[in-house]
Amino acid sequence: MYSRTGRTEERRPLSVEVRIASLEHPAQVESAITRNVSNMGLRAGVKNQWLPDEPVVVESPPGHIRSRGWVVYCQSTNGGEFAIGLRLLVPQSDWARKVEKSR
């Protein structure tokens, strides 16, 4: 079922640390905290601005997820930080469950 945003999958609130690394700019690596996740992507808070369509690798705590993807959007937020939306190349149907179980 489609939503007003065009998103077909449900986003779940989940706050977990992830590492985001650019595949085109090796020096661009950042730790971030997720705000919400789905099988196909996530929203995270970051300190630096990222460009849309930037190819990335996303890693969560060791053994939980490592996936390629790309930046869909980057929006400035209050406090001088940014919120980025990442789309995963391969759906990760159980990564949120794995992270929650490890807590």
NUPAKE-624326 format. One record per atom (N, C-alpha, C, O): y, z, x; residue in one letter. Coordinates in steps of 0.1 Angstrom, whole numbers, padded with zeros to 4 digits, always signed. Each point is the difference from the previous one (the first is absolute). Example, Ala and Ser with C-alpha at 12.3 -4.5 7.8 and 13.67 -1.06 7.14 Angstrom:
<recs>
-0057+0078+0132a+0012+0000-0009a+0012+0000+0009a+0000+0007+0010a+0011-0014-0014s+0011+0000+0009s+0011+0008-0008s+0011+0001+0005s
</recs>
This chain:
<recs>
-0012+0000+0008m+0012+0000-0008m+0012+0000+0009m+0001+0007+0010m+0009-0015-0014y+0013-0001+0008y+0010+0010-0005y+0000+0004-0012y+0008+0001+0022s+0011+0009-0004s+0013-0007+0001s+0000-0012+0004s+0011+0019-0007r+0013-0006+0001r+0003-0004+0014r+0008-0009+0003r-0014+0016+0007t+0003-0003+0014t-0008-0011+0005t+0002-0005+0011t-0012+0000-0019g-0009-0010+0005g-0012+0006+0007g-0009-0008+0004g+0009+0021-0002r-0011+0007+0007r-0012+0001-0009r+0002+0004-0012r-0014-0007+0016t-0012+0001-0008t-0008+0012+0002t-0009+0004-0008t+0011+0003+0019e-0008+0012+0004e+0009+0012-0002e+0012+0000+0002e-0019+0011-0005e+0007+0013-0002e+0004+0006+0014e-0008+0000+0009e+0020+0005-0008r+0004+0008+0012r-0002+0014-0003r+0003+0005-0011r-0008+0002+0021r-0003+0015-0001r+0009+0007+0010r+0001-0004+0011r+0006+0015-0015p+0008+0007+0009p-0010+0006+0011p-0009+0007-0004p+0013-0009+0016l-0008+0006+0011l+0009+0001+0012l+0006-0010+0004l-0005+0021+0002s+0008+0002+0012s-0009+0003+0012s-0006+0010+0001s+0005-0020+0008v-0008+0001+0012v+0007-0008+0011v+0007-0010-0003v-0009+0015+0015e+0006-0007+0011e-0008-0013+0004e-0012+0000+0000e+0020-0011+0002v-0006-0012+0005v+0008-0005+0012v+0011+0004+0002v-0018-0013+0005r+0007-0006+0012r+0001-0015-0004r-0010-0006-0004r+0022+0001+0006i+0003-0014-0003i+0004-0007+0012i+0009+0004+0007i-0016-0015-0003a+0003-0007+0012a+0002-0015-0003a-0008-0006-0007a+0019+0000+0012s+0003-0014-0001s-0010-0008+0008s-0003+0003+0012s-0002-0014-0018l-0008-0009+0008l+0008-0010+0008l-0005-0006+0009l+0017+0004-0013e+0009-0010+0007e+0009+0007+0010e+0005-0007+0010e-0002+0020-0011h+0009+0007+0009h-0007+0013+0004h+0001+0010-0006h-0009-0011+0017p-0008+0011+0005p+0007+0014+0001p-0006+0010-0001p+0019-0011+0004a+0007+0013+0002a+0004+0006-0013a+0004+0012+0000a-0006-0019-0011q+0004+0006-0013q-0012+0007-0006q-0009-0007-0007q+0008+0020+0009v-0011+0008-0005v+0007+0013-0006v+0010+0005+0005v-0015-0001-0017e+0007+0011-0006e-0010+0008-0008e-0009-0005-0006e+0010+0019+0007s-0007+0009-0009s+0008+0001-0013s+0012+0000+0000s-0020+0000-0011a+0007+0001-0013a-0009+0009-0009a-0011+0003+0003a+0018+0001-0014i-0007+0008-0011i-0001-0009-0012i+0010-0005-0005i-0022+0003-0001t-0001-0007-0012t+0006+0007-0012t+0000+0012+0000t+0005-0019-0009r+0005+0005-0013r-0010-0002-0011r-0002+0008-0008r-0004-0021+0008n-0010-0003-0009n-0009-0011+0006n+0004-0007+0009n-0016+0006-0014v-0010-0010+0005v-0007-0006-0011v-0001+0005-0012v-0005-0017+0014s-0009-0006-0009s-0010-0007+0009s+0000+0001+0012s-0010-0008-0018n-0010-0007+0007n+0006-0011+0009n-0005-0004+0010n+0017-0002-0015m+0006-0011+0006m+0012+0003+0009m+0005-0009+0007m+0000+0021-0007g+0012+0002+0008g+0005+0015-0001g-0007+0008-0005g+0019-0006+0010l+0005+0013+0000l+0016-0001+0002l+0005-0010+0004l+0001+0021-0008r+0014+0002+0003r+0001+0012+0009r-0006+0010-0002r+0015-0011+0012a+0001+0010+0010a+0015+0002+0004a+0008-0009-0001a-0005+0021+0005g+0013+0003+0006g+0000-0002+0015g-0008+0006+0007g+0018-0013-0002v+0001-0003+0014v+0015+0003+0005v+0009+0000-0008v-0008+0000+0021k+0014+0003+0006k+0007-0013+0003k+0012-0001+0001k-0020-0010+0002n+0006-0012+0004n-0002-0011-0010n-0009+0000-0008n+0018-0010+0009q-0001-0011-0010q-0010-0010+0005q-0002-0003+0012q-0006-0002-0022w-0011-0010+0003w+0004-0013-0008w+0006+0001-0011w-0009-0012+0016l+0002-0013-0006l-0011-0004-0010l-0011+0002+0004l+0015-0007-0015p-0010-0005-0009p-0009-0011+0006p+0005-0007+0009p-0018+0007-0012d-0009-0010+0005d-0005+0004+0015d-0008-0008+0006d+0013+0019-0001e-0004+0004+0013e-0015+0004+0000e-0004+0008-0008e-0005-0015+0016p-0014+0004+0000p-0002+0013+0007p+0006+0002+0011p-0014+0007-0017v-0002+0013+0006v-0015+0004+0000v-0008-0006-0007v+0005+0017+0014v-0012+0007+0000v+0003+0014-0005v+0009+0006+0005v-0016-0002-0016v+0002+0014-0005v-0012+0008+0003v-0012-0004-0002v+0014+0016+0008e-0011+0009+0003e+0003+0014-0006e+0011+0005+0001e-0021+0001-0008s+0002+0013-0005s-0009+0009+0009s-0005-0004+0010s+0004+0017-0013p-0007+0009+0009p-0013-0007+0005p-0007-0007-0007p+0003+0010+0019p-0012-0006+0006p-0012-0001-0009p-0004+0010-0006p-0001-0022+0005g-0012-0002-0008g+0002-0003-0015g-0010-0003-0007g+0023+0003+0003h+0002-0002-0015h+0003-0014-0003h-0006-0006-0009h+0016+0000+0016i+0004-0014-0003i+0006-0006+0012i+0008+0007+0007i-0010-0019-0005r+0007-0008+0010r+0000-0014-0007r-0011-0006-0001r+0023+0001-0002s+0000-0012-0008s+0013-0008+0005s+0010+0005+0002s-0012-0018-0002r+0012-0009+0002r+0007-0002-0014r-0006+0002-0010r+0018-0006+0011g+0008-0002-0012g+0014-0005+0004g+0001-0006+0011g+0008+0007-0020w+0014-0005+0003w+0010+0008-0009w-0004+0006-0010w+0016-0006+0015v+0011+0007-0007v+0004-0009-0012v+0003-0012+0002v-0003+0018-0013v+0005-0007-0012v+0015+0002-0002v+0007-0009-0004v-0003+0022+0005y+0015+0003-0001y+0003+0012+0009y-0008+0007+0004y+0021-0006-0002c+0005+0011+0008c+0014+0004-0007c+0009-0008+0000c-0008+0020-0005q+0012+0004-0008q+0006+0012+0007q-0008+0009+0004q+0021-0008-0003s+0006+0012+0006s-0001+0011-0011s+0001-0003-0012s-0002+0015+0016t+0000+0011-0009t+0011+0010+0004t+0006-0002+0011t-0004+0012-0019n+0009+0011+0004n-0004+0006+0013n-0012+0002+0002n+0022+0002+0006g-0004+0006+0013g-0002-0009+0011g-0004+0004+0011g+0007-0017-0012g+0000-0010+0011g-0014-0004+0003g-0002-0006+0011g-0008+0009-0019e-0014-0005+0003e-0003-0012-0009e+0009-0005-0008e-0021+0001+0009f-0004-0012-0008f-0014+0002-0007f-0008+0008+0005f+0006-0015-0016a-0013+0000-0007a-0005-0014+0002a+0007-0010-0003a-0019+0009+0008i-0006-0014+0001i-0013-0001-0009i-0007+0010-0002i+0006-0022-0003g-0012-0003-0007g-0009-0009+0008g+0004-0010+0006g-0017+0014-0004l-0009-0007+0008l-0011-0006-0009l-0006+0008-0008l+0002-0020+0010r-0011-0006-0007r-0011-0001+0011r+0002-0005+0011r-0014+0009-0015l-0012-0001+0009l-0007-0013-0001l-0001-0005-0012l-0003+0000+0023l-0007-0013+0000l-0014+0001-0008l-0003-0009-0007l-0004+0020+0010v-0013+0002-0007v+0001+0012-0008v+0004+0011+0005v-0007-0011-0018p+0001+0012-0008p-0008+0011+0006p-0012-0002+0005p+0017+0014-0006q-0006+0012+0005q-0003+0009-0012q+0007+0010-0003q-0018-0012-0004s-0003+0006-0013s-0002+0015+0001s+0002+0007-0010s-0006-0002+0022d-0003+0015+0000d+0008+0007+0011d-0003+0012+0002d+0013-0017+0004w+0007+0007+0011w+0007+0012-0005w+0000+0010+0007w+0006-0010-0019a+0007+0012-0005a-0010+0011-0003a+0003+0011+0003a-0014-0015-0008r-0010+0010-0003r-0005+0007+0014r-0003+0012+0000r+0001-0021+0010k-0005+0005+0013k+0010+0010+0006k-0003+0010+0005k+0016-0014-0006v+0011+0009+0005v+0000+0013-0007v+0001+0011+0006v-0002-0011-0020e+0001+0012-0008e-0012+0009+0003e+0001+0012+0001e-0013-0018+0001k-0012+0008+0003k+0001+0007+0014k-0006+0011+0001k+0013-0017+0008s+0001+0006+0014s+0009+0012+0000s+0001+0007+0010s+0007-0005-0020r+0010+0011+0000r-0007+0014-0003r+0007+0010+0000r
</recs>
